[in-house]
Amino acid sequence: MTNMIQNAKDQVLQLTLEALKKANAEGLLPEVSVTPSVEIPKDTSNGDYTTTFCLAAAKAMRMNPRQVAQILMDHMVLEGSYFTSVEMAGPGFLNFRLGDKWFADTVAAVETEGENYGSNDMLAGKKYMVEFVSANPTGPMHMGNARGGVLGDTLASVLQKSGANVWREFYVNDAGNQIEKFAKSLEARYIQIIRGEDAVEFPEDGYHGDDIRELAQAFYEQEGDKYLECDQQERHDALAKFGLSRNIPKMQSDLARYGIHYDQWFFESSLHESGYVADSVGKLTELGYTYEKDGALWLNTSRILGEKLKQAGKSDEDIEKLGLKDDVLRRANGFYTYFAADIAYHRNKFAVRGFDKVINIWGADHHGHVARLKGAMDALGLNGSERLDIVLMQLVKLVRDGEVVRMSKRTGKAISLTDLLDEIPVDACRYFFNAKPETQMEFDLGLAVREDSENPVYYVQYAHARICTLLKALAAEGYTVPDAKDVDFSLLHEDSEKALIKQLSVYCEAVRLAARDYDPSHINRYLTDLAAAFHKFYSACRIKGEEEQLLRARLKLADTARSVLRNGMALIGCNAPEQM
């Protein structure tokens, strides 16, 4: 779990404080309680790391910052450290320049840690759930599901890489209104197959897709007309059960093809059948957060959220302007609402299964549901404000040749996840969809299949394949990749060589930031930058035909870049091909 950037920052801090301590002892500087901040400057021509400590401390010392900086430099011992020099710049910055030891240790860390390189313990001991996709099982998965699948799966991976114990879950909405609508839609098509199109009117709010016709036809071929004259509820139950038995396995196989596998497919129906929905609503009633009106049971959402807003310092007038509304938990007909089931489901996540943190990947159209659900968890004493996080993702627009695409050429229907994977390689889908969640994205179908440097996934994969081809060619000449301890890293003094090693060290930070920000696109951007650094190095620095020690050093560097490229691609669920 080596983070060479953090190690360098820690060492700047240590060197500065040790120099300060010596200057204090000699009476040259007074003691101050200022902690040095260490940064990587945008322009590293004057140094690789910088601290503004002298500017902050000088005020407390009532001295000139440059005078403080000079005294610290005079008392700083760099021998044995990662740095070869420290220089004063501007009004009192201290700039540190990295030496061979840091570059050697960075390459050695990649070698030692292998697939674990980039890991950290930021979330060690934490139990996380990531719930994502959770598409209604009433029809094919669409582009929002395609994007949510990648974001959720990759976020789970970066959280694992940061030490969390992560559970991936798909919530199957197999109960409630949408399933009744599904059954009614199938029923209408089933009766039309037997008695003709005019025999029954199709429900106006039903599911009109061809997939419903296909399911009804398959049901008829299996069961014949035996459900034609039976009790309607029996027919609905049989049709819904049959439809779900076909749709859910199809969703599972599509997602598996997409490289996504879940620890659990959690069925909403299990919450109703076990009585946990009723129990959860009863708990809210016991706590005084529900009331009856027009025969229905309501959650006093406006009161729950209003109390939270008051605690945050909002005035009654500000709260009133928000127009907060209450939510129905149980309808007058005795059926529980989707919101009631959602409350029970999230109560189960926290109270029964004990997750420290629950992260849901939702479409941006669900933004109004976020505060209500968190409020319900708070009302139940489960601290939803802190333990429940929602990542809202924006819509996807498919384009080809600058034109918006809505229909599949192959099927003539709205493009589904299946259609997309039939046309675009899985690696390209995963790389493209792993974009910053809060930005609306355009998925360029033409770009995703191009085999040139304009296609980012091809660009990164080509860098990996290029290194593998190089290794194979050198192996044929008798050169194998040396161990880091057998390499003279002082030979790597070209700017492109040092830039590549610095880029290798950034991977650890990219993983940490991806987990911290719930934004796995940090990894995409990192991989593109690493591929660019390698291509630049490879163009500037010859390997084959060089003097043996330099050849071995550059060979080791190239292989280290290959290792990190492979590591990063695996993290986002993409392949790292050895030839292209």
N, C-alpha and C positions, 0 to 999 in steps of 0.2 A: 504493500500500500504506500509506495513511495510517490510523493508529489514534489518533484524537483523545483518547481516554481516556489512552492511554499517553503521548502528547505532553504532556498536562497534568500527569501524574504526574512525568514527566521534568523538566518545568519547575519544579515545586515542589521537587524534589530539587536542581536547579541553583540556584534562588533561595536556598534554605536554606544550601547549601554556600558560595555567594558571600558571603552575610551573615556566616557563620561565619569565613570567611577574613579579612574586614575587621575583625571583632571580635578575631580572633587578632592581627592586625597592630597593633591599638591596645592590645593587652595586656589587653583587657576579658574575654576568654575564653581558657582554655588550649586547646592543640591536642588533639583526640581522634580516634580511629580508629573512629568510629561512623557507619554509613551510615544516613541517614534512610529510614524506611519510610513510604510514602504510601498512603493509602486513601481510598475514597469513603465518607463516613459514612452510616449508615442514615437519620439525620435531617439533611437538607441545609439546614434552616432557618437554621443558624448558619454555613454554609459548604459549598462544593461538594467540596473536597478537604481532607484533614487529615493532619498528620504528628505522630507521637509522638516525634520526634527529641529534643526538649528533655527528655523524661522519661528516655530512654535515656542521653543525653549527660550529664545533670546528675549522675548517679551517678559517672561517671568523672571529672567536673570537681569533684565534691564541693561542688556549689552547689545552690541551690533551683531546681527546673525552671521556675517562673514567672519567676525572675530571668533565667535563660538565655533564655527565650522573649522577654522584653521587650528584651533586648540585641539579639537577632537581628532583631526587628521594627524596631528603631531603625536597623538597618543594611541593611534590605532595600529594593531598588529595584524597584518593580513596573512602572515605565514601559516600555511596549513589550511587556509580557508578556501572557499570557492572563488575568491576574487584576487586579481593581480594588481589592481590599483583602485584608489579612491581619489576623486578630484572634486574641487569646489567649483560651482557654476552659479551664475546669476546672483541673486540677492543672498544666497546662502544654502543652496541645494548641495547635498553630498551625492555624487554620482559614483557608482561602483561598477567596475568592469569584470566580467566573468573570465575565469582562467580554464586551463585544460582539465582540471580535476572535475569541475561541474559537468563539462561536456562528456567526459569519460563515465562519470557516475550515472548520467542520464541514460546513455546507451546500455550500461550494465544493468540498470533497473528494469529496462524493457526485457532484457535477456533473462534476468532472474525471475521476474514475476510472470512472464509469458502471457497466458490468457487472462490472468488476474491483473495485468497492468491497467491502471486507470481506476481500479477499485479504491473505495475509501470507506471509512467507518462512521460517516456523518449520521447515518440512521440506524446504527447497530442496536439490536435489541428491540426495535420497533416492528410492530405487526401492522402491515398495510394491506388494504384491499383496493384494487383498481377494478371498477365495474365499467364495462364499455361495450359498445354496439347496442346490446339489449333491444334489438329491433323487434317490432311486432311480428309474430310468426304467421301473419295472415297473408303474406305475399313476398316477392323477391326483395332482396336487400339492394338499396340504392347507393348513390354516391356519398351521401352523408355517412352511411354505415361503413363505406369503404375508407373514408378518411378517419372516422372515429376508431375503426379497428386498428389502424396503424398507430395512431396517436396513443391509444390505450395500451397496446402491446409494447410499444417502444418505451413509453413512460414507465411501465412495470419493470422493464429490463434495466433502465438507468437507476430506478429506485433500488433494485436488487444489487446493482453494482456499487451502490452507496451504502450497502450494509443492511437494508431493510429485509424483513421476511415478508415476501409479497404473494398475495393470493389474487388470481385473475378470475373474474366472475361475469357471467352472462345472465341477466335477469329475463326470464321468459314470461311475457305477459299472456298467460294462457287462461285468463279469467276476465270477467267483466264485459263491458259494452262492446269492445272491439271483437271479442270472440262470438258474442251473440250476433253481431252484424256479419261476421264471417260465416256463421252457420246459416243465417237467413239468405245470404248471397249464394252459398252452395246449394241450399234448398231450392231456390228459384231456378237455378241452372239444371238441377237434377230433375225437377218436375218438367221443365221445358224439353229436356232430352226425351222423356217418356211420352209426354202429351203434346208437344209442339211449342213453338216460341210464343204463341198467343194464349197458351193455357193459363199462364200466371204472369202478373206484372212484376218486373224486376224492381227491388227496393231502390228508391231514388238515392238513398244515402249508402247503398251497398258498394261492394268492391267490384268494379266493372272490368278488371283486367282479364286477359285471356287465360291467365293461370287459374282463375276460378272455374272457367269452362273446362279446362283440362283436368282439374281435380274432380269436378262433378262427373265428368265422363269416366274417369278411372274408378270412382266410387260405384257408378252404375254398372260398369263392366265386372266389378267384384261382387256386388250385392244384388244386381238386377233391380226389380221394382218392389222388393219386399218392404221397403221403408215408405212406400207411397201412401198406404192407407193407415199407417200406425199413428199413435199419439205424436203430436207435433214436437213436444219436448224430447221425446225419445229419438225422433228423426234428427232434431238439432244436435243432440248429444253425439249421435253416431256420426253425423257429417263433420262436426267440429273435431271429434277424436280422429277421424280418418284424415282430415286435412292437415292437422297438426302432426300426425304420424308421418306424413310425407314432407311437410315443409321444414320441420325442425332438423331432421337428418340432412336435408339439402343445405340448410344454413350451416350446419356443422361441417359438412364436406367442403362447402365453398370457403369457409374461414380456414379450414385446415390447408386447403390449396393455397391460401393467402399467407400461410405460415403462422396462423394464429390458433393456439390451443388454450383451453380454459381449465382451471382447476375444478370448476363446478358450473353447471347450468342449473340455476336456481329457479324453481317454478313458482310463480305467483299463486297458483292453485293450492300449493302446499300450505300457504299461510292461512287461506280460508278454511281448508279441510281440518287443519289442526286447531282452529279456533283462535289463532294468534292475532288475527285482525280484530276480532271482537274483543279480545283481551286488551289489546293496545288502546282501542277506543275507550274501553272501560277504565283503563288506567288514567287517561286524560280526563274522563268524567270525574273520577275520584279526586283528582287534583284541582277540580273546579274550573277546567278550561273549556267545557262544552255547555251547550244549552239547546233546548228544543224549540223549533219554530216551524209552523205549517206541517207538522207531522214528521219532520226530518230532524236529525241530530247534527248540530253545527259545531265546528271548532272556532273558538273566539280568537281567530288569527290576528285580528286588528289589535286586540288587547295585548297578545303576546309580543307582537312586533313593536307596538307602541311603547311597552315597558322597556324593551331593549333600546329603542331610540332615545327615550328619556335618560336612560343610564349613560348614553353616549353624548348627552348634553343638548339634545334637540328640544325645542319649545313645543308646547301644545299646538300652537298655531302652525308651526312647520309640519308637525305630524298630521294635522288635520288636512293640510294641502295635499298630502300624499294619497288621500282617498283609500286608505287600507280597507280591505274587505275580508269577511269571514268565509270559511269553507265548509261545504257539506261533507260530513263523514259517513252518515247513513241516510239514505233516501227514505221518503215516506213509505215506499214499498218494501222496506226492510233490507234492501241490498246496500252493501258497503261500496263507497266510491273508490276510484283509482287512487285518490290521494290518501284515503284511509289505509289502503293496502301498501302504499309507498311508505307511509309512516311506520307501519308494522315491519316492513322489510328492513328499513334502516334501524329501527329499534333492535331487530334481530342481529344486525351486523355488530352493533355496539354492545348490547346487554347480554346477548346469548353467546356470540362468537368472539367477543372481546377484542375487536380490532382497535388499535390505537388511533389510526387514521383511515378514513374512507375517502377515496377519490372517485368521482363519477365524471365520465366524459359525456357531455350533452351537447346537442345542437343549440345554437344561439337563441332559437325560438323558445327555449325552456327557461330563459333568464328570469321570468316572473315567478317561477317555481322555487328558485334557489332560497330566497329569504324565508319563504313559508315553511319549507322542509327543515331548514336549520332551526327555525323558531320552534317547530314541533318537537325537535330533538332536545332543545333547551328546556321546553316545558316538561319533558319527561325526565329531566335531570341528567341528560346524557352529553351535555356540552357540545351541541352541534355546531355552535359558532366557531369552536376551535378544532373539533375533530372531523368535521365533514367539509370537504373541499370540492368544489365543482369547477371543472375546466370546460368553458363554453367555447365551442369551435364554430367558425363561420362556414358559410355555404361554399360548395365547390361548383365551379363553372367549367364544363368541358368545352374545349375549343379545338378546331382543326383548320389550318390555313386561315386563321383569324376569324373564323365563323363559329358561333355557338352551336354545339351539337347536343341534341336532345334524344334522338332516336338511333337505335342500333341499325347499322347497314344490314347485318345478318338477319335480324328478327323483325325489323320494322317497328319495334316497341321501344318504350323508354329504356335507356341503358341501365342495366342492373350490374351488380358486382360480377356476376357470371359473364356477362357480355364483355365487360371491361377486361377481365382476366383472359378471355379468349383472344383479345386483340393486343393487349399490352403485357410484356413480361412482368412477372411478379416483382422482381427486383426494382424495376422502374416504378411500378405502382407504389411500392413501399417507400422508396426514396422520395418520390414526388409528394406523396400525401403526408410525409413526416415534416410538414411545414409548420411555421408558427401558428398555433391554434386560433388565436384571436384575429388573424388576418384572413380576409376572403381570398380564395386562391383560384387561379386559372390553371387547369390541368390541360397542357398542350399535348394532344394525342399524337401529333406528328413528331414533336420534339422527343417524346418518350421512347420512340423506336429508332431514332437516328443514331448512327454509329460514328459520332464525331465528338469533338471536345465541347460543342454547344450543349450536349446532353450531359448533365452533371453526374448521373450515375455511371454512364459510359466512361466519362473522364476519370472518375475515381477507380473504377474497375480496370481500366486500361493501365493506370499507374501500377496497380498490383500485378497485372499480367506481364507488364514490361519488366518488372523486377524479377519475376519468376523465370522469364526467358533469359535474362542476363545471368541469373544463378546457374541455370542449366548449361548455358554456353561456357561459363567459366569452369564449371565442374568437369566439362569435357576436356578442358585444358589442364585439369589437375588441381584447380583451386577450390577449396571448400571454405565455408564461412568460419572464420576464427572465433574463439571465445573473446569476450571483451577484455579479459585480463591479458591477452596476448597481442593486443592492438596498441600501437603508439598513436594516441589521439592528438598529440602535438603536431602531427603531420597534417591534420585537418584544419587549415587556417584560412581557407577561402571563405568569402562571405556566404556563398550559397551552401557550403557545408555546415557552417555554424547556424545559419538560418534554419536549415532542415532539422538539426538537433534541437534547437529551441522549439520548433513546431512539434516535435515528438513530445516534449515536456508539457505542452499545452493540453494534451489529451486528458490528463487527470483533472484539470480545471474545467474542461468542457463537460465531462461526466458530472462533476459536482454541481455545476450551474444548471445542467439539464434537470437534475433531480430537485435542486432548490427552487427553480422557476417553474416546474412542471412543464418544461418546454424541451422535448427531445430533439427539436430542430437544431439545438446547439451542436449535436453530433454531426448532422449533415454539413453544417457550415465548417466545422472543424475538418472533416474528411476532404472537402473541396480544397481547403487551404493546405492541408498536408500533401494532397496530390500535386497541387501547384508548386509547393516547395520542392517536392521530389523531382518533378519534371525540370524545374529550373536548375537544380543541382546536377541532374543527369546531362543536361545540355552544356553546362559550364565545366564539368569535371570529368575528364576521361577516366575510365576504369581499366578496360582491357588494354594491355600493352604498356601500362605504367610500371615503374619500379615496384618490386614485390611488396615492400612494406606499405607503400602508399596504396597500392592495389588492394591489399588486405584490409586496410583501414576503411577505404571507400566501399569495398564489398560488404564489410560489416555494417556500415551506415545504411547502405541500400537494403540489406536484409532486415535491419531494425525498422526501417520505414515500412517494409512489407508486412512485418509482424503487427505493427500498430494499425495499418490500413485494414488488415484482416480482422483484427480485434474490433475496430469501430464498425465495420460493415456487419459483423455478426451481431453487434449490439442493436442495430436497427433492423435486423432480420433479412439482410441482403447477402448474396454470395460474393466471394472474392475469387474470381476465376483465375486459373494459372495460365490460360492462353485465350486469346481473342482473335 
